[in-house]
Amino acid sequence: MLAARAVVFFVLTTASLAAHGSGEWTLKKSTDDIRIYYRTTDDGYTEFRGVTRVRTSLSALVALFYDVQSMPNWVHRILEARKLEQIGAQEAYAYIAIRMPWPFRNRDVLVHSTLEQDPRTLAVTIRGANVGGRFPERSQYVRVRKIRSHWAFSPQADGSVEVAFQGYGDAGGNLDSVLMRWAIDLVLWESPLKTLQGLRQMIVAPEYQNSSLAFIREPD
């Protein structure tokens, strides 16, 4: 894939993205279980939104996200993921390395993530953004200049949870040409689609299904 901006996308986590997009969402890709949408942000990036539903608990989903070292098993094109610091139960810093398609150099990024739960709807939101410092730059990678991502887990009346994954980013380096941005945007759906497919496969594992987190309130 050429979807570098979707890869640097994800990485867990801050900043409310709702304020960044001004265009209407357009459906770009759908399967039986997943829908991927695009829109254009105020500063000209293509923002994606992926949506699926799973039958699981909120604690299971949060436990999967807190298992940072497992991300290469389900997040598309993640080479390495390590938690650098956990601050309480709802704030963390992580280092992520990202595999790029040939001929581009691989990327890496430091991400600050926060988690909150709406006391009324019980929806859980994980937001993330790149930060500087905390981990030295490595010669084999290009450091990502900008990512914003937003995950929302919303309980539904039928007992399922809607999982929404939204974000955009700037991978830096030689991906900033107009031609390359156009090519990347054409296939931006691939990373959120494959990541949501990976989430659906991983979430059934007993180590997540058996999770019960004291700071997460489940629907009655």
N, C-alpha and C positions, 0 to 999 in steps of 0.2 A: 504494500500500500504506500501511497504518498501522503497519507493523512497525518502528517507530523503534528499539526495543530490539534488533531483529535487525540493523538497519543499523549501529548503533554497536557492535554486536557484534564485528564482524569484526576490525576494523581490525588486522590482522596478529597478534595477539600476546599476558602473564605471569601468574603466580599459577596454581598447579595448580587446575583447576576441580573435580577429583574430590572434593575435600573439601567443596565447597559444596552439592552436591546430595544430598538424602536420599531423594527419591521414586524410583519405578521409571520407566524410560524407556517412553514410549508412542508408537507409530508414528502420526504425524499426516499424512504425505504421502509418496507414493512414485511414482517413474517407473520406466522400464526400467533406468535407470542410477543413480538417486539415491534415498536414503531419508532422511526427516527425522523426528526424534523430539523429544518434549518431556518435561521433568520439572520439578518445583518445587524451588527451592533452599531452604535452611534459613531464609533471610531473606525468602522469599515471592516471589521473581522466577521467571518462567518461563524456564527454560534450554532451549536448543535443541541438537541434535546432528545434523549432516548427514554422510552417509557415501556415498562412491562409490569406484569403482576405475578406475584409468587405467593404460595400458601406457606407461610412461616411466621415466626414471631419477630417482633422488633428487636429483641435481645439477640436473636440469631444473626440478623443482618448487621447489627452493630459489632458483634463479636467477630464476624468475618472481616469487617473493615479494620478492627483493632489488631487483627493478626497480620501485621504489615509484611512480615517476611514471606507470607504465602502469596502475595500479590502477583509474582511472576507466574503463578499457576493459573491465574484467571483474568488478569488485566492485560489486554492486548498490547504486546510489544514491550512489556516491562522486563528488563534484564535483571535488575537488582532493586531490592527495597529494604531499607533498614530504618527502624525507629531510632531517632537521635535523642529525643527527650519526651517524656510524658509528664504533663502538668495537671495534676488532679485526674479526674475521670474524663474530662471533656475538652482537653486541649493537648496538642502534640506537635512535634516537629519530626519530619521524616526526610530521608534522602532517597531519591528515585533515579535510576539509570534507565534509559529508553533506547531500544534498538530501532535504528532507522533503516529504511531500504537503501540498497546500493544506488548511487555512489555517495550518499551523504554520510557524514560522521554521526556517530551516536550522540545522544543528548543526555544531560543530567539536570536535576533541579532539586532545590530544597523547598519543602512545602510546610507551611504552617496550617494546621487544621483545627477547626472548632466544631463542637457538637452541641445542639440544643434540642429540647423537646417542647412542643407547644402543650401547655397544661390543659387546654380545652380539647383540641383535636387529637392529641397524642402523636401527631406527626413528628418524626425525627428528621432534622436537617444537619448534614455535614457539609461544611463549606471550607474551601481551601484556596490558598494563593501562594505564589513563590515568594521567598524571602532571601536576603543575602546573608553571607557569613555562615558560621556554625559548621561548615564543612569545606575544606580546601578544594579549589578547582583541580580537576584531573586532566592530564594532557590528552588522553584519548577521547575526551568528551567535549562538546560545546555546551556551555551552561545556558539553559533556557532563560530567556529574558522576561517572559510574562506568561502566567497561566491563571485562569480563574475556573473553578469548578464548583459544582453544587449538586449534592445528592439529597433526595427527599424520600422518606419512607412513610407512606400515608395509609393507615389502616382503613379498610373498606368494610361496608356493611355485611358482605358475604363471607367475611373472615379472612380474605386475602389481604395482601399489602401491595399497594402500588409503589413501584420503584421508579423514580425519575432521575435521570442523570443528564446534567446540563453543563456546558462549558465552552471555552475557547482559549486560544493561547497564541504566543508568538515564539516560534522555535529558534529564531535568530539565525546567524550565519548566512549561508547562501540561499536559504529558503525564502528570503525576503523579496526576491524579484517579483515583478508583477506576473510574469509567466508562471513562475513556480507557485505563487499563491493561488493562481487560477487552477492549476493542476491539482494542488492539494485540496482545494475546496470541492472539486468535482467528486472526490471519493471520501469526503470527510465522514460519511456515515459508517465506514468500515470499523473503526475502533470502538465507538459506542455500541455498535451492534454486537461485535465479538466479545466485548467486555460484559455486556448484559447476558449474553449466552453463557459466558464463563461463570457469572454470578449464579445463574439458575442451576448450573451443574454443581457448583461448590456448596451452595447453601444447604443442601440435603445431608451433608456430612454430619455424623453424630456430634463431633466436637463443637459445632455451631448450633445444631438443633437442641442440644442439652444445655445450652447456655442460659443463665438467668442473671441479669445484671441489676444490681440494686438501684442504680441511677436511671434505669429505664422503666417506665410504667407501661404495662401492657393493657390492651382493651379488655373490658369485662367479658 
